[in-house]
Amino acid sequence: MSVQSTPTLPLADIVLPPPPSQWLFAWGWWMLAILLLLVIGILVWRVRHYRLKHKAQKAALALLSQYRTDGTLSDINTVLRQAALSYFPRERVASLTGHAWLAFLDQQYTTPTKAGFINNEAIWLRGLFAMDKLTPEEYQQCYRLAETWLKHALPPSLNKPYAGVSSRKKKTESNRV
């Protein structure tokens, strides 16, 4: 009996594929995920910054609403001063009184057409310093003026100068740093 032998074929060895990567996705998907996380982080930071920036304004508006019908002009002026001290340097705002204080309030509007504190200076000074009370119409006019200022002048614009600071002085102060 003869044994038949099969000729050996010239076959290559079996090559196994590499093991799967620990990075389940391609690098493009990882970049997209990182970019998405970065955008979400920036958005969260901006919302938080916006809320912190407007916190004093909301508190001042809430306090002012308590004096809508029952209060004095001194109460309204105190709310305005506290709000201004929350946003502006104390050394610039705390010493302002009378005409200088009202001029400061008018300067902080983003549009000059909304100015009204200097126009109503006689009412403000009489309401703050005179013994006689303001009429209800005058009081409401002052209340609306204060409410408008809190809504539109706060938080202050970065390009508005502080009261009593010239642009030359402001530039020299920033050059020292």
Salt bridges, closest charged atoms under 4 A:
GLU121 OE2 - HIS99 ND1 3.18
GLU138 OE2 - ARG126 NH2 2.57
GLU147 OE2 - ARG68 NH2 3.83
GLU147 OE2 - LYS151 NZ 3.86
GLU173 OE2 - ARG92 NH2 3.07
